[in-house]
Amino acid sequence: MQAREIMSRDPQCCTPADTLQSAARMMADHDCGSLPVVEGADRKHLLGVLTDRDIAIRAVARGKSPDSKVNDVMTPAPACCSPDDDVDQVERIMIERQVRRVPVVDADNNVVGMIAQADLARNNRAASDREVGRIVEKISAPTYPRRTTTQDSGGGEARF
């Protein structure tokens, strides 16, 4: 099965000059957690990806303003696939890069679609329930050792 068969076509995109607030509004309006970042409204050349987590961790947690630009927090040069790539290749990208969404680009690096974990799960021919579970588990595996204790403000230990 090819990526084109399960991708969401013509995804909502933002530009590096858009504000984080406008990008977050796009995510809310289109019920998505990731936006391809492209050169312009009329030029869909992929420059990066902005996720809801980028906004939360790279912007809000660091005190950035809603008027900050997408360029300040986006992930540049994301891993992507072509519409002709096999779904197995998309799964490998998700697992190796630990990402939940993969932009689909044409030969000129223009965004033509997006594939999310949910697309794999919704399409029974793309992956079995067991495979989807394995993919989710591998994508979600921590890349560094988790902390098990920390000092709380009262000098004791807090567990998480």
Helices and strands as residue ranges (DSSP letters): G 3-5, E 8-9, H 20-30, E 34-40, E 43-51, H 52-53, I 54-59, G 60-62, G 70-72, E 75-76, H 87-97, E 101-105, E 111-116, H 117-122, H 129-140, E 149-151, E 157-159
